[in-house]
Amino acid sequence: MTKLRTCDLFILTPPHSRKGSSLGKLSLPAMICTVAFFCAAAVIAAPAQSVFFTDLANFDYTNGANPTAGLVQGTDGNFYGTTPYGGTGNGTVFKITPSGTLTTLYDFAGSDGAIPFSGVLQASDGNFYGTTWGGGTNCAPYGCGTVFKVTPEGVLTTLHSFDDNDGANPYGGLVQATDGNFYGTTWIGGFNNNGTVFKITSTGTLTTLHRFNGFSDGTNPVGLMQATDGNFYGIAAETNSGYYSTIFKMTPGGVLTILYTFCQQPNCADGSSPNGLIQASDGNFYATTYGGGANCCYGTVFKMTLAGSLTTLYSFCSQPNCADGGNPLGRLLQSSDGNLYGTTSSTPSNQCTHCGTVFKITLTGGLTTLHTFDWTHGLQPEAGVIQATDGNFYGTTWGGGNLNACTIDGCGTVFRLGLVRICATCRP
């Protein structure tokens, strides 16, 4: 006879704060089991799954506004991110605890950077690194943008101010490569104002690796990442089309190859305007597209091999009333359960048209909508989610939350989403 195992691990805070929840009436043997562990049995039906959503913080402009990037969890257990607006007007770097205490670490002044559209990463030296779209000491009056370092205590150093020749207006963030240096892209600048790929050391020495020409190699690069083969992969537009329509590979020395070119129209079946790639445990790349797909223009999830062979896994707005959402903008995440998690920025048939969703999708394309935003609890998540050490998912929304701040759309939020399985056969 197979012996039942007890629940091995509990990493999600119980939903004791949700008044009226039937979970609070469960006896101790009917304990809550998270997705991070198994209640093994020979003949046990799959447990039901519930989703718990928590508003952690609302931005109100004074503490930042309208985050377009996601979060990173620091080694101290807290979360760090940026807002492109708010503070004194040029954007902020913030820290938030898992319980929701938000602190502004740094308030940009303009000369040291402005409008950080991308988030930060924590490097091997313990400091956080990122880019700002504008500001800096070159390209008056608005600036060409910067690369910065900020300590966990909030001391910021501007490592580089772009000057247009070496690039301008970095929209994407940085990646720390296996060589210890940081790599990133600028949206414009360089050759004929088509953008660049650059390398920068932790002390601020910048090398321009590639200047896009706007024709054979595209323009406006974003979304750089380093794969297990040591090369860098990213997204670019083709011939100034206005769509992020190509996926490229670049060697550490700057040799660039176009791997895949999407159809140029918003309603193309393979998608249009892809977002940043991730490399999953199977070695393939996975990403979303903002537009295109089988249902006109609501976007897709796709898989691509390192050689550039692309498969569309899912087209959004495939469920009744577009309950699965549409128009994803953020990067996917592969969770500890092996599935992919992401967000959509719109819910086309919902009363809140641009509220968006959080979803889970398997590597074979089975999609589940986990949460639909409702304006007061967040509006239009433009970044993906991260999975923290507690097993929960954390993210930001561009708007919603405090609707008395910023415009009627709100200044945005930070949220937590937990998945639990109710396992009636688990024993304490």
Secondary structure as the mmCIF struct_conf table of DSSP 4:
data_model
#
loop_
_struct_conf.conf_type_id
_struct_conf.id
_struct_conf.beg_label_comp_id
_struct_conf.beg_label_asym_id
_struct_conf.beg_label_seq_id
_struct_conf.end_label_comp_id
_struct_conf.end_label_asym_id
_struct_conf.end_label_seq_id
HELX_LH_PP_P HELX_LH_PP_P1 THR A 2 CYS A 7
BEND BEND1 LEU A 12 LEU A 12
TURN_TY1_P TURN_TY1_P1 HIS A 16 SER A 17
BEND BEND2 ARG A 18 ARG A 18
TURN_TY1_P TURN_TY1_P2 LYS A 19 GLY A 20
HELX_RH_3T_P HELX_RH_3T_P1 SER A 22 LYS A 25
HELX_RH_3T_P HELX_RH_3T_P2 LEU A 28 ALA A 30
STRN STRN1 ILE A 32 THR A 34
TURN_TY1_P TURN_TY1_P3 VAL A 35 ALA A 36
BEND BEND3 PHE A 37 PHE A 37
BEND BEND4 ALA A 42 VAL A 43
HELX_LH_PP_P HELX_LH_PP_P2 ALA A 45 PRO A 47
STRN STRN2 ALA A 48 ASN A 58
STRN STRN3 TYR A 61 TYR A 61
TURN_TY1_P TURN_TY1_P4 THR A 62 ASN A 63
STRN STRN4 GLY A 64 ALA A 65
BEND BEND5 ALA A 69 ALA A 69
STRN STRN5 VAL A 72 GLN A 73
TURN_TY1_P TURN_TY1_P5 THR A 75 ASP A 76
BEND BEND6 GLY A 77 GLY A 77
STRN STRN6 PHE A 79 THR A 83
BEND BEND7 PRO A 84 PRO A 84
STRN STRN7 TYR A 85 TYR A 85
TURN_TY1_P TURN_TY1_P6 GLY A 87 ASN A 90
STRN STRN8 THR A 92 ILE A 96
TURN_TY1_P TURN_TY1_P7 PRO A 98 SER A 99
STRN STRN9 LEU A 102 ASP A 107
STRN STRN10 GLY A 110 GLY A 110
TURN_TY1_P TURN_TY1_P8 SER A 111 ASP A 112
STRN STRN11 GLY A 113 ALA A 114
BEND BEND8 SER A 118 SER A 118
STRN STRN12 LEU A 121 GLN A 122
TURN_TY1_P TURN_TY1_P9 SER A 124 ASP A 125
BEND BEND9 GLY A 126 GLY A 126
STRN STRN13 PHE A 128 THR A 132
BEND BEND10 TRP A 133 TRP A 133
STRN STRN14 GLY A 134 GLY A 134
BEND BEND11 GLY A 136 CYS A 139
TURN_TY1_P TURN_TY1_P10 ALA A 140 TYR A 142
STRN STRN15 THR A 146 VAL A 150
TURN_TY1_P TURN_TY1_P11 PRO A 152 GLU A 153
STRN STRN16 LEU A 156 SER A 161
STRN STRN17 ASP A 164 ASP A 164
TURN_TY1_P TURN_TY1_P12 ASN A 165 ASP A 166
STRN STRN18 GLY A 167 ALA A 168
BEND BEND12 GLY A 172 GLY A 172
STRN STRN19 VAL A 175 GLN A 176
TURN_TY1_P TURN_TY1_P13 THR A 178 ASP A 179
BEND BEND13 GLY A 180 GLY A 180
STRN STRN20 PHE A 182 THR A 186
BEND BEND14 TRP A 187 TRP A 187
STRN STRN21 ILE A 188 ILE A 188
BEND BEND15 GLY A 190 GLY A 190
HELX_RH_3T_P HELX_RH_3T_P3 PHE A 191 ASN A 193
STRN STRN22 THR A 196 ILE A 200
TURN_TY1_P TURN_TY1_P14 SER A 202 THR A 203
STRN STRN23 LEU A 206 ARG A 211
BEND BEND16 GLY A 214 ASP A 217
STRN STRN24 THR A 219 GLN A 226
TURN_TY1_P TURN_TY1_P15 THR A 228 ASP A 229
BEND BEND17 GLY A 230 GLY A 230
STRN STRN25 PHE A 232 ALA A 237
BEND BEND18 GLU A 238 GLU A 238
TURN_TY1_P TURN_TY1_P16 THR A 239 ASN A 240
BEND BEND19 GLY A 242 TYR A 243
STRN STRN26 TYR A 244 MET A 250
TURN_TY1_P TURN_TY1_P17 PRO A 252 GLY A 253
STRN STRN27 LEU A 256 THR A 261
BEND BEND20 GLN A 264 GLN A 265
TURN_TY1_P TURN_TY1_P18 PRO A 266 ASN A 267
TURN_TY1_P TURN_TY1_P19 ALA A 269 ASP A 270
STRN STRN28 SER A 272 PRO A 274
STRN STRN29 ILE A 278 GLN A 279
TURN_TY1_P TURN_TY1_P20 SER A 281 ASP A 282
BEND BEND21 GLY A 283 GLY A 283
STRN STRN30 PHE A 285 GLY A 291
BEND BEND22 GLY A 293 GLY A 293
TURN_TY1_P TURN_TY1_P21 ALA A 294 ASN A 295
BEND BEND23 CYS A 296 TYR A 298
STRN STRN31 THR A 300 MET A 304
TURN_TY1_P TURN_TY1_P22 LEU A 306 ALA A 307
STRN STRN32 LEU A 310 SER A 315
BEND BEND24 PHE A 316 CYS A 317
BEND BEND25 GLN A 319 GLN A 319
HELX_RH_3T_P HELX_RH_3T_P4 PRO A 320 CYS A 322
TURN_TY1_P TURN_TY1_P23 ALA A 323 ASP A 324
STRN STRN33 GLY A 326 GLY A 326
BEND BEND26 GLY A 330 GLY A 330
HELX_LH_PP_P HELX_LH_PP_P3 ARG A 331 LEU A 332
STRN STRN34 LEU A 333 GLN A 334
TURN_TY1_P TURN_TY1_P24 SER A 336 ASP A 337
BEND BEND27 GLY A 338 GLY A 338
STRN STRN35 LEU A 340 THR A 344
BEND BEND28 SER A 345 SER A 345
STRN STRN36 SER A 346 SER A 346
TURN_TY1_P TURN_TY1_P25 PRO A 348 SER A 349
BEND BEND29 ASN A 350 CYS A 352
TURN_TY1_P TURN_TY1_P26 THR A 353 HIS A 354
STRN STRN37 THR A 357 ILE A 361
TURN_TY1_P TURN_TY1_P27 LEU A 363 THR A 364
STRN STRN38 LEU A 367 THR A 372
STRN STRN39 TRP A 375 TRP A 375
TURN_TY1_P TURN_TY1_P28 THR A 376 HIS A 377
STRN STRN40 GLY A 378 LEU A 379
BEND BEND30 ALA A 383 ALA A 383
STRN STRN41 ILE A 386 GLN A 387
TURN_TY1_P TURN_TY1_P29 THR A 389 ASP A 390
BEND BEND31 GLY A 391 GLY A 391
STRN STRN42 PHE A 393 THR A 397
BEND BEND32 TRP A 398 TRP A 398
STRN STRN43 GLY A 399 GLY A 399
BEND BEND33 GLY A 401 GLY A 401
TURN_TY1_P TURN_TY1_P30 LEU A 403 ASN A 404
BEND BEND34 ALA A 405 ALA A 405
TURN_TY1_P TURN_TY1_P31 CYS A 406 ASP A 409
BEND BEND35 CYS A 411 CYS A 411
STRN STRN44 THR A 413 ILE A 422
TURN_TY1_P TURN_TY1_P32 ALA A 424 THR A 425
#
